[in-house]
Amino acid sequence: MNQPQGSDVQESTAEEGPTSLSVPRQCGRLGIVIVNWNSGPLLRSCLTSMLATRGLDRVGQVVVVDNASHDGSCDDLPQIGVPVAVIRNDSNRGFAAACNQGAAACHAEYLLFLNPDSELLADSLSVPLGYLDDPCHQSVGICGIQLLDERGRVARSCSRLPTGFSLVTMALRLHGLSRRLFPPHFMKEWDHAETRAVEQVIGAFFLVRSRVFEQLGGFDERFFVYFEEVDFCERTRQLGLQTLFLASAQARHVGGGCSNQVRGRSLFYSLRSRIAYADKHLPRWQSLLVLASTLLGEPVIRIALATLKLKWKNIGQLIYAFGNLWQDQFTTSQPMGRPTSPQPALLRACESIDKF
């Protein structure tokens, strides 16, 4: 990688295994961690947006952890007035593990986990940091802010923590029948116009007290991607601390910047993490119901709906996702957090359907 003269961007390469970094730990009130995987120009836009935000003087370091991207998105990153460290992984270690790598390189009072498809606005940092600094708000462990979509609308970014009932109804697509009887995961009925305690904020802008992060041992790396922030919010709740949604600050979030590139595999990871979350947090009988509904009921319902709508490409992606999920659950000895390779016959089936 070529950096301009006087660049404040530093690089290191992380080997597979426990986190071991040569990146200098920079001191500051806030450390920002961005996990990148083939995000294209979004990462540069995310970093450049920091130049216009108030509170950048409180940032000790921005750490970009690259999960073996092949699109050059981590090359020639812009200078933003604070040190930027780039950690390049030789393989995709997953989102949770990469977040933990980035956090290990920071030495700050607060940690902000920021998606590369996000952009900071004027008050994105100063307002939430000021709120958490207030001695009256020490019971808040996690803070999220209003996220604006590409059309400038306030996204419904807060969620309910999953229960056995909600995960089963999610798998069986029942929330589409009645949101009153089967509330969806995201709090779509609330306009997100006021500050309040919530059960979960989305991981696109995830501000955490470092002492809480250390107390919980970071993100659980069994979640390769998806549900890692859900699990973290649940464990924070168990500590007696709050997750807060702060409506007085905003950031932009495009959403799906990386996952849109590989939707079938993204669905596989999401389903896999759902099962892992149920296995970790729910009674055994409830986790078995989640497993059964996800493996047996959900693929039939999803494929039937896609067929009725003549969405043949979606059918290929569904076969890919659920085929790999079955393989992962029953026919491999892969450790949790590692993706499995699809069977050749499964790939051929998906390709033929996509071309239909």
C-alpha positions as CSV (number, residue, x, y, z in Angstrom):
1,M,0.0,0.0,0.0
2,N,1.3,3.5,-0.9
3,Q,0.7,6.2,1.6
4,P,1.4,9.9,1.0
5,Q,4.3,11.6,2.7
6,G,3.6,12.5,6.3
7,S,0.7,10.2,6.5
8,D,-0.8,9.5,9.9
9,V,-2.0,6.0,8.7
10,Q,-0.2,3.1,10.2
11,E,-0.4,-0.5,9.2
12,S,0.1,-3.9,10.7
13,T,-0.8,-7.5,9.7
14,A,-2.5,-9.7,12.2
15,E,-1.9,-13.5,12.2
16,E,-4.6,-16.1,12.7
17,G,-5.3,-16.9,16.4
18,P,-5.5,-14.9,19.6
19,T,-5.3,-11.1,19.1
20,S,-1.7,-10.0,19.0
21,L,-1.1,-6.5,17.6
22,S,1.9,-4.4,16.9
23,V,-0.2,-1.3,16.5
24,P,0.7,1.4,19.1
25,R,-2.1,2.0,21.6
26,Q,-3.0,5.6,21.4
27,C,-4.5,7.5,24.4
28,G,-7.6,9.5,24.1
29,R,-11.1,9.8,25.4
30,L,-12.6,7.9,22.4
31,G,-11.3,5.1,20.2
32,I,-13.2,4.4,17.0
33,V,-13.1,0.9,15.5
34,I,-14.3,0.2,11.9
35,V,-14.4,-3.3,10.5
36,N,-14.0,-3.4,6.7
37,W,-14.7,-6.0,4.2
38,N,-14.8,-5.0,0.5
39,S,-16.7,-1.8,1.3
40,G,-15.4,0.0,-1.8
41,P,-15.6,3.9,-1.5
42,L,-17.8,3.7,1.6
43,L,-14.8,3.4,4.0
44,R,-13.2,6.6,2.6
45,S,-16.5,8.5,2.8
46,C,-16.9,7.3,6.4
47,L,-13.4,8.5,7.4
48,T,-13.7,11.8,5.5
49,S,-17.0,12.6,7.3
50,M,-15.1,12.8,10.6
51,L,-13.5,16.0,9.4
52,A,-16.7,17.9,9.9
53,T,-17.8,16.5,13.2
54,R,-17.3,18.2,16.5
55,G,-15.5,16.3,19.2
56,L,-12.8,14.8,16.9
57,D,-10.2,16.3,19.3
58,R,-11.3,13.7,21.8
59,V,-10.5,10.8,19.5
60,G,-7.2,9.2,20.3
61,Q,-7.2,6.8,17.4
62,V,-9.2,5.3,14.6
63,V,-8.6,1.6,14.0
64,V,-9.6,0.0,10.7
65,V,-9.6,-3.8,10.8
66,D,-9.7,-5.2,7.3
67,N,-11.0,-8.8,7.0
68,A,-9.0,-9.8,3.9
69,S,-10.7,-7.4,1.5
70,H,-9.7,-7.8,-2.2
71,D,-11.2,-4.5,-3.6
72,G,-8.5,-2.1,-2.4
73,S,-10.9,-0.3,-0.1
74,C,-8.2,0.0,2.6
75,D,-5.6,1.5,0.3
76,D,-4.6,5.2,0.4
77,L,-7.0,6.1,3.2
78,P,-7.5,9.9,3.8
79,Q,-5.8,11.8,6.6
80,I,-8.3,13.1,9.1
81,G,-6.2,14.8,11.7
82,V,-6.1,11.8,14.1
83,P,-4.0,8.7,13.9
84,V,-5.5,5.9,11.7
85,A,-4.3,2.4,12.2
86,V,-5.0,-0.3,9.7
87,I,-4.9,-4.0,10.8
88,R,-4.9,-6.4,7.8
89,N,-6.1,-9.9,8.5
90,D,-5.0,-12.7,6.2
91,S,-8.5,-14.2,6.3
92,N,-12.0,-13.1,7.2
93,R,-12.1,-13.6,10.9
94,G,-15.6,-12.3,11.3
95,F,-17.1,-9.1,12.5
96,A,-17.0,-9.8,16.3
97,A,-13.4,-11.0,16.3
98,A,-12.3,-8.0,14.2
99,C,-14.1,-5.6,16.6
100,N,-12.2,-7.2,19.5
101,Q,-8.9,-6.8,17.5
102,G,-9.7,-3.1,17.0
103,A,-10.6,-2.6,20.6
104,A,-7.4,-4.2,21.8
105,A,-5.5,-1.5,19.9
106,C,-7.3,1.4,21.6
107,H,-6.7,2.9,25.0
108,A,-9.7,5.1,25.7
109,E,-12.5,5.7,28.0
110,Y,-15.1,5.0,25.3
111,L,-15.2,2.8,22.3
112,L,-17.2,3.5,19.2
113,F,-17.9,0.6,16.8
114,L,-18.8,2.3,13.5
115,N,-19.8,0.6,10.2
116,P,-18.0,1.7,7.1
117,D,-21.3,2.4,5.4
118,S,-22.0,5.1,8.0
119,E,-21.1,8.8,7.9
120,L,-20.7,11.1,11.0
121,L,-22.5,14.5,11.1
122,A,-21.8,17.6,13.2
123,D,-23.0,16.3,16.6
124,S,-22.4,12.6,16.1
125,L,-19.6,12.5,18.6
126,S,-19.9,15.5,20.9
127,V,-23.5,15.0,22.0
128,P,-23.3,11.3,23.0
129,L,-19.9,11.8,24.6
130,G,-21.3,14.7,26.6
131,Y,-24.2,12.6,27.7
132,L,-22.1,9.7,28.9
133,D,-19.7,12.1,30.7
134,D,-22.5,13.4,32.9
135,P,-22.2,11.8,36.4
136,C,-26.0,11.3,36.4
137,H,-25.8,8.9,33.4
138,Q,-23.3,6.4,34.8
139,S,-25.9,3.6,34.6
140,V,-25.8,3.8,30.8
141,G,-23.4,1.3,29.3
142,I,-24.2,1.5,25.6
143,C,-25.4,4.5,23.6
144,G,-26.8,4.7,20.1
145,I,-28.0,7.8,18.1
146,Q,-30.5,8.6,15.4
147,L,-29.5,7.1,12.0
148,L,-30.6,8.7,8.8
149,D,-31.1,6.6,5.7
150,E,-30.0,7.6,2.2
151,R,-33.2,9.7,1.8
152,G,-32.7,11.5,5.1
153,R,-35.4,9.7,7.0
154,V,-34.9,8.5,10.6
155,A,-34.4,4.8,10.5
156,R,-36.1,2.4,12.9
157,S,-32.8,1.2,14.3
158,C,-33.7,0.1,17.9
159,S,-34.9,-3.4,18.6
160,R,-36.3,-5.7,21.2
161,L,-34.1,-8.4,22.7
162,P,-35.1,-11.8,21.2
163,T,-37.2,-14.3,23.1
164,G,-38.0,-17.8,22.2
165,F,-41.4,-16.7,21.0
166,S,-40.1,-13.8,18.9
167,L,-37.4,-16.0,17.3
168,V,-39.9,-18.7,16.3
169,T,-42.4,-16.1,14.9
170,M,-39.5,-14.6,13.0
171,A,-38.6,-17.9,11.5
172,L,-42.2,-18.6,10.5
173,R,-42.7,-15.1,9.1
174,L,-45.7,-14.5,11.4
175,H,-44.9,-10.9,12.0
176,G,-46.2,-10.2,8.5
177,L,-49.6,-11.3,9.6
178,S,-50.1,-9.1,12.7
179,R,-47.6,-6.8,14.2
180,R,-49.8,-6.5,17.3
181,L,-49.8,-10.2,18.0
182,F,-46.3,-10.8,16.6
183,P,-44.2,-7.7,17.2
184,P,-41.2,-7.5,14.7
185,H,-37.7,-7.5,15.9
186,F,-37.1,-3.8,15.1
187,M,-39.3,-1.2,16.9
188,K,-41.0,0.0,13.7
189,E,-44.1,1.3,15.5
190,W,-41.9,3.9,17.3
191,D,-40.8,7.0,15.4
192,H,-37.4,7.2,17.3
193,A,-38.1,10.9,18.0
194,E,-37.2,11.0,21.7
195,T,-34.4,9.9,23.9
196,R,-35.2,6.8,25.9
197,A,-33.8,3.5,27.3
198,V,-34.2,0.6,24.9
199,E,-33.2,-3.0,24.8
200,Q,-30.9,-2.9,21.8
201,V,-29.4,-0.4,19.4
202,I,-28.0,-1.3,16.0
203,G,-24.3,-2.0,15.7
204,A,-23.8,0.6,12.9
205,F,-23.1,3.2,15.6
206,F,-22.4,1.4,18.9
207,L,-20.8,3.6,21.6
208,V,-19.7,1.6,24.7
209,R,-17.9,2.4,27.9
210,S,-14.5,0.7,27.7
211,R,-14.8,-0.6,31.3
212,V,-18.1,-2.3,30.3
213,F,-16.5,-3.8,27.2
214,E,-13.6,-5.1,29.2
215,Q,-15.9,-6.5,31.9
216,L,-17.9,-8.5,29.4
217,G,-14.8,-9.7,27.6
218,G,-15.7,-7.9,24.3
219,F,-17.9,-9.4,21.7
220,D,-18.6,-13.1,21.7
221,E,-16.7,-14.5,18.7
222,R,-19.0,-17.4,18.2
223,F,-21.1,-14.9,16.3
224,F,-19.2,-14.6,13.0
225,V,-21.4,-11.8,12.0
226,Y,-24.9,-10.7,13.1
227,F,-26.4,-11.0,16.7
228,E,-23.0,-10.0,18.2
229,E,-24.4,-6.7,19.3
230,V,-27.7,-8.3,20.4
231,D,-25.7,-10.7,22.6
232,F,-23.7,-7.7,23.9
233,C,-26.8,-5.7,24.8
234,E,-28.3,-8.7,26.6
235,R,-25.1,-9.2,28.7
236,T,-25.0,-5.5,29.4
237,R,-28.6,-5.7,30.7
238,Q,-27.5,-8.6,33.0
239,L,-24.9,-6.3,34.5
240,G,-27.7,-3.9,35.5
241,L,-26.7,-1.3,32.9
242,Q,-28.9,0.5,30.4
243,T,-28.7,0.7,26.6
244,L,-29.7,4.3,25.6
245,F,-31.1,5.7,22.3
246,L,-30.1,9.4,22.1
247,A,-32.4,11.3,19.7
248,S,-30.4,14.6,19.9
249,A,-27.5,13.3,17.7
250,Q,-27.5,11.9,14.2
251,A,-25.4,10.0,11.7
252,R,-26.0,8.7,8.3
253,H,-26.3,5.0,7.6
254,V,-26.7,3.5,4.2
255,G,-27.2,0.0,5.5
256,G,-26.1,-3.4,3.9
257,G,-23.0,-1.9,2.3
258,C,-21.0,-5.1,2.6
259,S,-23.7,-7.7,3.1
260,N,-25.6,-6.7,-0.1
261,Q,-22.8,-8.1,-2.1
262,V,-23.3,-11.7,-0.8
263,R,-27.0,-12.0,0.2
264,G,-27.2,-15.8,0.3
265,R,-24.1,-16.1,2.5
266,S,-25.3,-13.1,4.6
267,L,-28.6,-14.9,5.2
268,F,-26.7,-18.1,6.2
269,Y,-24.6,-16.2,8.8
270,S,-27.8,-14.5,10.2
271,L,-29.6,-17.8,10.6
272,R,-26.6,-19.4,12.1
273,S,-26.1,-16.6,14.6
274,R,-29.8,-16.7,15.5
275,I,-29.5,-20.4,16.4
276,A,-26.3,-19.7,18.4
277,Y,-28.0,-16.9,20.3
278,A,-31.0,-19.1,21.2
279,D,-28.6,-21.9,22.3
280,K,-26.7,-19.4,24.5
281,H,-29.5,-17.4,26.1
282,L,-32.7,-19.5,26.0
283,P,-33.9,-22.6,27.9
284,R,-33.0,-25.8,26.1
285,W,-36.6,-26.5,25.0
286,Q,-37.0,-23.0,23.5
287,S,-33.7,-23.2,21.7
288,L,-34.8,-26.5,20.1
289,L,-38.0,-24.9,18.9
290,V,-36.0,-22.1,17.4
291,L,-33.7,-24.7,15.7
292,A,-36.6,-26.7,14.3
293,S,-38.6,-23.7,13.0
294,T,-35.4,-22.3,11.4
295,L,-34.4,-25.5,9.7
296,L,-37.8,-26.9,8.8
297,G,-40.4,-24.3,8.6
298,E,-38.6,-21.2,7.5
299,P,-37.1,-22.5,4.2
300,V,-40.4,-23.9,3.1
301,I,-42.2,-20.6,3.8
302,R,-39.5,-18.4,2.2
303,I,-39.2,-20.5,-0.9
304,A,-42.9,-20.7,-1.3
305,L,-43.2,-16.9,-1.0
306,A,-40.4,-16.3,-3.5
307,T,-42.0,-18.7,-6.0
308,L,-45.3,-17.0,-5.8
309,K,-43.6,-13.7,-6.5
310,L,-41.5,-15.3,-9.3
311,K,-38.2,-14.2,-7.7
312,W,-36.1,-17.0,-9.0
313,K,-32.7,-15.4,-7.9
314,N,-34.0,-15.3,-4.4
315,I,-34.8,-19.0,-4.5
316,G,-31.2,-19.7,-5.4
317,Q,-30.0,-17.6,-2.5
318,L,-32.4,-19.3,-0.1
319,I,-31.2,-22.8,-1.3
320,Y,-27.6,-21.7,-0.8
321,A,-28.3,-20.3,2.7
322,F,-30.4,-23.1,4.1
323,G,-28.4,-25.8,2.4
324,N,-25.2,-24.5,4.1
325,L,-27.1,-24.1,7.4
326,W,-28.1,-27.8,7.4
327,Q,-24.6,-28.8,6.5
328,D,-23.2,-26.6,9.2
329,Q,-25.6,-27.9,11.9
330,F,-25.4,-31.6,11.2
331,T,-22.7,-32.7,8.7
332,T,-19.5,-30.8,9.8
333,S,-17.3,-30.4,12.8
334,Q,-16.5,-26.8,12.1
335,P,-16.2,-24.6,15.2
336,M,-18.8,-22.0,15.7
337,G,-17.8,-18.8,14.0
338,R,-16.3,-20.4,10.9
339,P,-18.2,-20.6,7.6
340,T,-18.5,-23.9,5.9
341,S,-18.0,-24.4,2.1
342,P,-21.1,-25.2,0.1
343,Q,-21.4,-28.6,-1.6
344,P,-20.7,-28.5,-5.3
345,A,-24.1,-29.9,-6.1
346,L,-25.7,-27.1,-4.0
347,L,-23.7,-24.4,-5.9
348,R,-24.7,-25.9,-9.3
349,A,-28.4,-25.8,-8.2
350,C,-28.2,-22.2,-7.1
351,E,-26.5,-21.2,-10.4
352,S,-29.1,-22.9,-12.5
353,I,-31.9,-21.3,-10.7
354,D,-30.3,-17.8,-10.9
355,K,-30.1,-18.2,-14.7
356,F,-33.7,-19.4,-15.0
